[in-house]
Amino acid sequence: MQQLNNAFTIFLSLLVEALPFLLLGVLFSSILLLFVDERRLIKMLPKNPLLGALVGSLVGFLFPVCECGNIPVARRLLIQGVPTPVAIGFLLAAPTINPIVIWATWTAFRDQPEIVVLRVGFSLFIATVLGWVFSVQADLRPLLQASLVRAMPQPRPSHPENLAAASGAELLQSGTFWLGQPGQTDLMSVATLQANLVAAVPLPASWMARLPMFVDNAMQELKELGGVLVVGSAIAALLQVFVPRDIILGLGQGPVTSILAMMGLATVVSICSTVDSFFALSFAATFTSGSLLAFLVFGPMIDLKAIGLMLSIFRPRAIVYLFVIAAQLTFLLTLFVNLYVS
């Protein structure tokens, strides 16, 4: 019974910690939908896959959201037609490459400034590489959830006479949740708003006309992603209680096993990136610098809580790709630190 009480306490703490940042991401996602001209946004992004992945990885510095808040934003970017490398780069880098997390990491590791620099550098490198790797997939739709695919813009036909029809189809596919079931297009106010965006007609000046759609989209996304967050937090809490931490800590003595142990710990504890540096600091006296970096770099990208939320975007196959590649790159980079830098 005591273990269940502990698990419930951890579960609640994860929710309390994550929900504000999830709400921030949902609100920003709705702002992107209603107040950002997606056509201009897409035109400003670089077409080169590698450069696009780098730019996407740096965008998180302007929008400080953690691994709970970045997922609804990344989903909205995909719906708006943002290139895949940009969206993937943002998805993986935003939880770390933002001023709040950098400041928190500096506060925790002020006596080890190399941890701060290497955390930012490694996170930026891994996110850029993964975004570039996913750009090889010309059509990302087979790796995405069906509900997201229905909401994404359809590929434009090559014949000019069909462009007008394609634009209309794209408008009706722009909302994530407003469409409801496939083929349902009964909310003409949304289509009108998106038509204004694509045609470069100024948005309605009345805030009263925009506010209901903004609130509705935010509530729908919060309901869907919040449910997934609850499940992920519950799994993380149960694993923390019923898997003895001594087993994980006992592996942390060598340059290789310490990295593997901290990557596993980061996956299990699912702690928010805004406070994970203070959690990692508690292991600084007994774990190698490379293993601390592994925790700080890998955790914000891939943990149980984030995996649950990613299922709202990707099919399981794509999440396995992300997990394996991110784990390999993190291991190699941090092993180099243990062997040659520390």
N, C-alpha and C positions, 0 to 999 in steps of 0.2 A: 504493500500500500504506500509506503514511504517513497518507493521508486516512482510510482505513478504520480504522486504529488509533486515530486521533483520534475518529472517530465511535463506535467501540466504547467508548472511555474516557468520552465524554459520555453514552452510553447507560447505562453502569454507574452514573455519578454521578447521573443522573436517577432511576434505580431506587433507589439507596441513599438518596437524599434523600426520595423519595416514599413508599416502602413503610412506614416507621414511621407516617406520618400516615394512610395507607390502612388500616393495621391498627387504628389508633385509631378511625377511623370505623366499621369493621366491628364492632369490639367494642361500641362505643356503640349501633350498630344492633341488635345482639343483645340488649343490655340493654333497649332500648326494647321489644323483642318480649316478653321474658320477665318483666321486673320493673316495667313501667309499665302502669298501668290505662289502656288506650287510650280507654275510654269517658269517664273523668274528664278525660283530656288534651284530647280533642276538645271537651268541654263548656266547658272553660276558655278556649278560643280564641275570639276575636271573630268574629262572623258577617259583619260588614261587610267587603267585599273589600279596600278600601283600608287599613283598620285592620288586617285580618288580614295583608296583605302587609307592613305596617310591623312588626308583632309578629314575624312570621317572620324578617324581616331582622335583628331585634335578638336573636333566640334564639341566634345564633352567638356572641354575647358570653359566654353561659353554657357553651357547648360548643366549646372552641377546636380546630377542625379546619380543615385547609387544603382546597384544591380537589381533593385526592385523597380525603380522609376525609369530606368533606361529602356526596358523592354516594351512598354506601350509606346514610347517615343520611336523606337526602332521599327515597330510594326507600322506606325503611321507613316514613317518615311518610306517604307516599302510600298504602302498603299498609294502614296503620292507619286510613285514612279521614280524615286531616287535610285541611282545605280546600286547594284548589289554590294560592291566593295565599300561604298560609303556607309551603307546601313550596317554591314557586318563590322566594319571598323568602329563605328559609333557604339554598337551593341557591346563589344568586348572591352573597349577602352574607356568609355564614359564613366564607369564606376571608379576608376583610378585617376584618369587624366582630367581632374577638375580641381578647382582651387580649394574646396573644402577638405577633400581627402589629402591633398598635398600638404595643406597646413596642419591637419591632424597628425600625419605621419612625421612631419618635422617636429611637432611638439613632443611626440613619443620618443623619437630617435634623434634628439638634438645632439647627443654625444656620438652618434654614428651617422653623420650626414651622408655617407656613401649609401646607406640603406635607402634614403629618400631618393637620391639621384638614380640609383639602379632600379628602384621600383618603378619610377616613371619611365625610364628608358626601356626596361624589359617589357613593360605593359604596352608601350607604344609600338615596339618592334613586333611583338606577338600579334597584336590586333591588326597591324598593317599587313603582316604576312598572311594571316588568315583571311582578311578581306580580299587580298590579291589571289589567294588560292581559290576562293569561292567564285571569283570572277571567271574562272575557267568554265564553270557551269553556265553555258549561254542562256539557258532558261531555268531560272531558280524554282519555278512552280512545282516540279515534282518533289522538291524537298520541303515545301510549305504545306501548312494545314489547308484543307479544302475551303474553310470559311474565309481564310485570308486570300486565297487565290481568287475567289468570287469577287472580293472587294477591290482587287488590284486592277489597274487599267489594262484593257485588252491590247494585244499587239496591233499596231496600225497596219492596214493593208497597204500594199505597194501601189495600187492604182489611185491616182489623185481624185477620181470621181467618187471614191468611197470614203474619202477622208471625213466628210461631214457626218456620215453615218457612224463612222468609227468614233468620232468625237462624242456623239450622243451616247454611244454605248459606254464610253469611258466615264462620262459624267455619272451615269446611272450606277457605275461600279465603284464610285469613289469613297462611299461611306463604309465604315467597318460594320456597324451594327444596324444602321437605319434600314438597310435593305431587307433584313430579316431572312426569309427563306429565299432560295434561288429563284430568280425571275420576278420577285416582288419589287415593284418600283412605284409604290403608291404615294410616297412622300415627295410631292412635286416641289416643295419649298427647298429641299436639299438639292435637287437637280437644278433649280433656278440659281441657287447660290454658287454651285460648282460651275454652271454655265457662265456666270459672271466672271469667275476666276479665270477660266480658260480663255474667254474672249477679251480679257484685259479690261472689262467694264468695272468701274469702281464698285466696291462692296456697298451694300445698303448703309446709309449713314446712321440709321436708327439702331441704337444698341438694343432696343427692345425687340427688334426683328432678329438679331443674332443670338441674344442671350438664351432663349429656350433651346435652340439647337445645341449651343455650347454645353448647357447643363445636361441635356439628354445624353449626348455623346459621352461626357465625363462619367455620368452615373452608370451607363451601360458598360463601359470599359472597366470601371472600378468594380462592378459586380462580377464580371467574368474573371478578371485577373485576381481579384480578392479571394475568390473561391479556390483558385489554384494555389495562391499563397498560403492559405490555411492548410491545405493538404501537405505542401512542401514543408511548412513549419512543424507540422505534427510529426512527419517522418524524421526530420532533423532532431527534434526533441527526444523522440523515442530512442534513436541511435545513440545520442549523447548519454542517456541514462543507462541503457542496457548493454552498451559496449564499454567495458572497463577502459578508462583512459590510460591506465598503467600499461596496457598492451601497446597502445600507440606510442607512449613516451619511452617505453623500453627499446624501441627501434631507433631512437634519435641520437645514437652515439657516433655513428660513422658518417663520412661525407655523403654516401649514397643513401643509406637507410634513413638518415635524418631528413633528407629531402622528401623521400617517399612518405615518411610518417607525417610531415607537416602538410604535404599536399593532401593526404588522406584526411587529416584533421580539418583542414580548410574546407574540404568538401562536406564533411559531416556537420561541423558546427554552424555553417551557413550564417556567419556573422556579417553584419552590414559593413561595407567598406569605409564608412565614415568613422567607425570605432574599432576596426579590426587591428589597427596598428598598436593600440593599447593592449589588446589581447595578446598579440604576438610579443610585445615587450615582456610579458611575464615569463616567456621561454628564453629570453635573451641570454640568461646566465648559463643555461645548460645545452642550448642548441646552436648549431653553426650559423654563420651569417647567411650562407646560401639557403639553408632550410627556412630561415625567417623570411627571406625574399620569396621562396617558393610559396609560403603561406600567403604573403601579401600580394603576390602577382596572380597566382592561380585561383585563389578563393573568390575574388570579385568577378572573375570570368565564369567559372564553373563551380557551383555548389548545388546542394540538393534543392534549396529554395529557388535558385535561379533556373535550374533545370525544369522544375515544375512550371515556372512562368514561361520559359522558352517553348514549352509544349503548346502554348497559344499561338506560336508563330511557326515552328518547325515540326516536321515529322520526326519520330525517334531516330531514324537513320541519320538525319542531318545533325542532330544533337550528338550522336556518337562520333561523327566526323569532327565536330568542334571540340569535343572532350579529348579525343585521342591526339589531335594535332596540337592543341594548347598544352596538354600534359607533356608531350614530347619536347616541345620547345622550352617550356618552363624548366623541365628537368635538365636539359642540356646547358641552358644558360646558368642556372644556379649551381650545377655541378662544376662548371668552369670557375665560378666564384669560390666555391669550397676548395678547389684544388690549386688555384693559381692567384687568387686575390686575397683570401682570408689569411 
